[in-house]
Amino acid sequence: MSAKRVAPSRLQADLARRILHRLKDQSAAPGHHLIELDLCAAFGVSRTPVRGALRLLAAQGWLTARDGRGFVLARKLPDMPATPGPDAADEDSEDQRLFHALAAARDQGQLPDRFTQQELMRRTGAGSATVLRVLRQLSDLGLLERRPGNGWAFGPAGDTARTLAESYTFRRALEPAMLLQPAFRLDRAWV
């Protein structure tokens, strides 16, 4: 009795495509060893979808599984288009929409300083992969940082607009009052 083959998820199929493009960009030759952790870091996902994508590529004949030692490239890769396919364009526009929605929510005070990926998924209706890509993009920009253990937090740079507004409000109140101090003297040479 043979085991029923489960169709790959959209994420696994997308990762498989992206892994092949990465290998092509690296000019990987047959026998090239693929390291799961490197792929996880490169694509911002956990080991489970990477393993699924690697198994899919092995089933398609691109990779060979080695008992207990991962996967290696089984054959030479064909020429692939340099431009991303339509799925990548859809992915980019979905990322852009989420990026702008998060920026607007933060600007309007609707996004707390600390939150989890699951909270954002519930709030926005976006998928896990999209949310994670956008969070990593915001992290790369220095606006977010991953909290130890669980969740994300806006760092000092993440509150730049709010901090600037508060700073100017403070200065508008303080600086005119300083001009009225008896010890204040305007340097006429400077003026």
C-alpha positions in Angstrom: 0.0 0.0 0.0 1.6 3.3 -1.0 1.4 6.5 1.0 -0.9 9.2 -0.3 1.1 12.1 -1.7 0.1 15.4 -0.3 0.2 18.4 -2.6 2.7 21.1 -1.7 1.5 24.2 0.0 1.7 27.5 -1.9 4.5 28.5 0.4 6.5 25.3 -0.3 6.0 25.7 -4.1 7.1 29.4 -3.9 10.1 28.4 -1.8 11.0 25.7 -4.2 11.0 28.2 -7.1 13.0 30.7 -5.1 15.6 28.0 -4.1 16.1 27.1 -7.7 16.7 30.7 -8.6 19.1 31.2 -5.7 21.1 28.1 -6.8 21.2 29.5 -10.4 22.3 32.9 -9.1 25.1 31.1 -7.1 26.1 29.1 -10.2 25.7 26.0 -8.1 26.9 22.8 -9.8 25.6 19.3 -9.3 26.7 18.0 -5.9 26.2 21.4 -4.3 25.1 20.8 -0.7 22.1 22.8 0.5 22.1 24.0 4.1 18.6 24.3 5.7 19.6 27.1 8.1 21.0 29.2 5.3 17.8 28.8 3.3 15.7 29.7 6.4 17.7 32.8 6.9 17.7 33.8 3.2 13.9 33.5 2.8 12.8 34.4 6.4 11.0 31.2 7.1 11.3 28.3 9.5 12.7 24.9 8.8 9.3 23.2 8.1 8.5 25.0 4.9 12.1 24.8 3.7 12.1 21.0 4.3 8.8 20.8 2.4 10.3 22.8 -0.5 13.4 20.6 -0.5 11.3 17.4 -0.6 9.3 18.9 -3.5 12.5 19.6 -5.4 13.8 16.1 -4.7 10.5 14.7 -6.0 10.9 16.8 -9.2 14.4 15.4 -9.6 16.3 18.6 -9.0 17.8 17.5 -5.7 19.0 14.2 -4.2 18.3 13.4 -0.5 21.3 12.0 1.4 20.4 10.0 4.5 20.8 12.2 7.5 22.9 14.7 5.5 20.4 16.8 3.8 20.1 17.5 0.1 22.5 18.1 -2.8 21.8 19.5 -6.3 21.3 16.5 -8.6 21.6 18.1 -12.0 22.6 21.2 -13.8 20.1 24.0 -13.7 18.6 25.3 -16.9 18.7 29.0 -17.8 16.0 30.8 -15.9 14.5 34.2 -16.5 16.3 37.0 -14.6 13.0 38.8 -14.0 10.6 37.6 -11.4 7.6 35.7 -12.5 4.0 36.9 -12.0 3.8 35.2 -8.6 6.7 37.4 -7.4 5.0 40.5 -8.7 1.8 39.6 -6.8 3.9 38.9 -3.7 5.6 42.3 -4.0 2.3 44.2 -4.4 0.9 42.3 -1.4 4.0 43.2 0.6 3.7 46.8 -0.4 0.0 47.0 0.6 0.8 45.5 4.0 3.8 47.8 4.5 1.7 50.9 3.8 -1.1 49.6 6.0 1.2 49.1 8.9 2.8 52.5 8.4 -0.6 54.2 8.4 -1.7 52.2 11.5 1.4 53.1 13.3 1.2 56.8 12.3 -2.4 56.9 13.6 -1.5 55.3 16.9 -3.5 52.1 16.1 -0.4 49.8 16.2 1.0 49.1 19.7 4.8 49.3 20.5 4.9 45.6 21.0 3.0 42.9 19.0 3.3 39.4 17.6 3.2 38.2 14.1 -0.1 36.3 14.8 -1.7 39.6 16.0 -0.7 41.3 12.7 -2.1 38.3 10.7 -5.4 38.6 12.6 -5.5 42.4 12.3 -4.6 42.6 8.6 -5.8 39.3 7.2 -2.4 38.8 5.5 -0.7 35.5 5.3 2.2 34.4 7.5 4.8 34.6 4.8 3.7 38.1 3.8 3.7 39.4 7.4 7.1 37.9 8.1 8.6 39.4 4.9 7.3 42.8 5.8 8.4 42.6 9.4 11.9 41.6 8.2 11.9 44.5 5.8 10.9 46.9 8.6 13.6 45.4 10.8 16.2 45.9 8.0 15.2 49.6 7.9 15.8 49.8 11.7 12.2 50.5 12.5 11.5 47.2 14.3 13.4 44.7 16.3 12.6 41.1 17.1 11.9 40.7 20.8 13.7 37.8 22.6 11.4 34.9 22.7 8.3 36.2 21.1 7.1 39.1 19.1 8.3 42.4 17.7 8.8 45.9 19.0 9.3 49.3 17.5 12.8 50.5 18.3 13.8 54.1 18.8 14.0 54.7 15.1 10.4 53.4 14.7 9.0 56.4 16.5 10.9 59.0 14.5 7.8 61.0 13.4 6.2 60.9 16.8 9.5 61.8 18.5 10.1 64.7 16.1 6.6 66.0 16.7 7.0 65.9 20.5 10.4 67.5 20.2 9.1 70.4 18.2 6.1 70.9 20.5 8.6 71.0 23.5 10.9 73.5 21.6 7.9 75.8 20.7 7.0 76.0 24.3 10.6 76.4 25.7 12.5 78.5 23.2 10.3 81.6 23.2 10.4 81.6 27.0 14.2 81.5 26.9 14.2 84.7 24.8 12.4 86.5 27.7 15.0 85.5 30.3 16.9 88.5 31.8 20.3 86.9 31.1 19.5 86.4 27.4 21.6 88.5 25.1 21.4 88.3 21.3 24.8 88.2 19.7 24.5 91.2 17.3 27.5 90.1 15.3 25.9 86.7 14.7 22.6 88.3 13.6 
